[in-house]
Amino acid sequence: MMNNNILALLKQQLGEAKTVDLVNLMHISPKFSVWDDGEVSRAELAQVLNMLLFNDVLERVPSGKAYTEDVFASGEKVVLDHGALRTVRWLENGALPPGEVAITRILRPLGFQLNGVFPLDRLNMTGRSYAHQDDPDHISQFFVSELHPERFSRDFQEAVTRVLATSCDPLTPAAIFLLHELERDGRLTLNQAQQLLPILLMCFARQHATISESDYALLLKESAEMAWIATEGNVFNHATDRVADVFALSEEQKSLGRPMKVCVEVSASGRVKQTAFKADPVIRDMLDDDGKRVQRIVPGSFYEFISRDVMHDGDQTRLDLGFDAANAQGIFKMTANEVK
């Protein structure tokens, strides 16, 4: 039997039919087979948030949508391993808290804790992973990266300020209050969770105003990652399916003509292997030199695949839930597509 709390929260956002489709597509932890009607645990709310953010990726990434349709048709399920998003560690960030704080202030009340820090020096970024305390193997992690504008030129920094200074903060005082209650008690009433969830979803979006073509070009010259943030903001940069054999999957998807990364990334430990589709293009508004809106085709989000081996921890054997800086930097190149 499906968890009634998860169903109620999903139906509020998606309606009956789309909820059924999403539940049938995704692996859901067996721990959710037990629940308290009307009392939503932090794990349940975290699971729903991840499922809705994954659904958002499918709405924006046609290649990922096509792949998941194949998964569903074969009778298999997607195991959502992690979702990744990008932030900017910059004080001139409008009303939005700088860097990953804008996201971790949400993740911690939901039960996520820091699981690893990964210097992404080639990109002038730092990545951090957050795993769920209650069910880390089954509740999708978050990989949150911060870009460091201070490592770039003065012109670049000024453009970052112009782009981000218009940022708004979706978290209302009521939402902050409910997050406090959730962090303190580990649960909310269903009604409270239904009030909070739409606001949490708004935090995974672009919070700043339409950018200028000239600022976009300036940012792109020094950082494809910052240019991506300028058009996409804090949406999931990619969602990742945990599969048994990423090498076999890569060859299969290439044979279908899908835009697959050429090589599989393998961690230094050899236990974590990753590949991805190239980012699907999206159309975004920009402002020309006269302030008029023009449309440009830029890289959007993408769909990733990961295989994780077990590791030995003393007498225990457990899944390696870590990440690898070299892997991540290779995967990030999926959004470095040509702009049109």
C-alpha positions, -999 to +999 in steps of 0.1 A: +000+000+000+013+034-009+020+060+018-010+082+021+010+113+032+032+111+002+002+106-021-016+136-006+013+159-011+020+148-046-016+151-056-018+186-043+010+196-068+004+172-097-032+160-096-043+124-096-031+111-130+004+126-129+009+114-093+001+078-103+025+080-133+053+094-111+048+068-083+048+040-109+080+054-124+102+059-093+116+036-067+103+046-032+119+033-001+102+004+017+105+024+049+076+045+037+053+016+038+046+026+074+032+061+082+011+081+105-020+095+086-020+133+088+015+136+104+042+141+078+077+131+088+107+151+076+117+120+055+083+119+038+085+156+030+121+152+017+110+123-005+081+143-020+103+173-027+128+151-045+101+135-066+086+168-076+120+182-085+127+151-105+094+156-123+104+192-131+136+179-147+116+156-169+094+185-180+124+205-190+147+177-204+132+159-234+161+134-236+156+124-199+119+121-205+124+098-234+147+076-214+123+073-185+095+064-209+117+035-219+123+025-183+086+026-175+078+005-207+103-021-196+087-025-162+117-011-144+119+019-120+141+050-118+162+050-087+168+087-081+204+089-067+208+127-064+198+160-078+224+188-084+221+225-084+244+255-086+246+286-064+269+316-063+289+325-031+285+363-035+272+389-010+256+411-037+228+386-041+197+408-037+173+395-010+185+359-015+211+345+010+245+340-008+257+306-020+245+272-007+229+288+024+199+296+002+194+258-002+209+243+030+185+263+052+158+241+036+178+208+035+187+207+072+151+209+086+142+182+061+168+159+076+198+162+053+233+165+066+267+172+050+281+141+035+312+154+016+331+184+003+346+185-032+369+212-045+361+219-081+391+240-087+391+238-125+357+254-124+364+278-095+337+261-076+331+240-044+307+211-043+290+196-013+268+166-010+240+162+015+226+128+025+194+121+044+199+110+080+169+087+081+174+067+049+205+077+030+205+047+007+170+054-006+163+091-003+180+110-030+210+132-021+215+168-030+248+179-046+250+217-041+278+236-057+290+272-051+308+293-077+334+317-064+333+350-083+363+364-064+385+340-084+376+357-117+382+391-132+368+424-119+346+428-150+332+393-144+325+401-107+307+433-117+285+413-142+277+388-114+265+416-092+243+431-120+228+397-126+222+386-090+213+420-074+177+416-084+173+383-066+142+378-045+138+353-016+108+330-019+109+319+017+081+338+036+081+343+074+054+316+076+076+292+057+106+300+079+084+293+110+073+259+096+109+249+087+118+257+123+090+235+136+101+208+112+137+209+123+127+209+160+100+182+159+110+162+128+074+163+115+045+186+105+008+181+102-004+173+067-020+207+065+012+225+074+033+204+050+008+213+022+013+250+030+051+247+031+057+225+000+048+250-027+071+275-012+100+251-010+095+243-047+098+280-055+133+280-039+145+257-067+141+282-095+157+313-109+153+342-085+168+370-104+154+391-133+160+387-170+197+392-178+213+413-206+230+397-236+262+417-229+264+404-193+257+368-205+285+370-230+309+384-204+301+357-180+303+329-206+338+341-217+351+332-182+327+306-168+302+284-187+288+275-152+281+311-142+265+318-176+243+287-170+233+301-135+225+334-151+198+319-173+186+289-151+192+299-115+188+273-088+168+247-107+181+212-107+211+213-131+207+175-134+189+146-119+207+113-116+194+077-121+213+050-101+218+021-125+235-013-122+260-009-151+266+026-164+290+013-191+264-010-206+237+017-203+260+043-221+265+020-250+228+012-253+219+049-252+245+058-278+231+030-301+197+048-298+212+080-310+208+099-278+232+127-269+254+107-246+287+119-231+316+102-249+334+087-219+323+074-185+338+092-155+353+068-129+362+079-094+397+076-079+383+047-057+369+030-088+336+025-070+316+055-085+310+057-123+290+084-139+279+095-174+252+117-187+232+130-217+244+164-230+222+193-218+190+198-238+188+233-253+162+258-241+150+291-252+156+320-228+148+357-229+176+383-227+178+420-231+197+436-260+216+468-258+184+488-263+166+470-235+144+450-258+137+413-252+153+389-275+154+351-274+185+329-274+190+292-273+212+282-244+221+250-225+194+238-201+195+209-176+204+173-183+199+137-172+227+118-155+235+081-147+255+067-119+266+032-107+278+028-071+297-002-057+297-013-021+326-004+002+339-020+034+337+000+065+352-021+093+330-051+097+302-034+077+296-034+039+276-005+026+269+014-006+295+040-015+274+072-014+304+095-020+313+117-050+345+125-068+357+160-077+372+148-111+339+130-120+319+161-111+340+185-132+337+161-161+299+159-157+296+197-154+308+200-190+274+187-202+261+223-200+290+238-219+271+238-252+271+264-280+248+294-275+226+305-304 
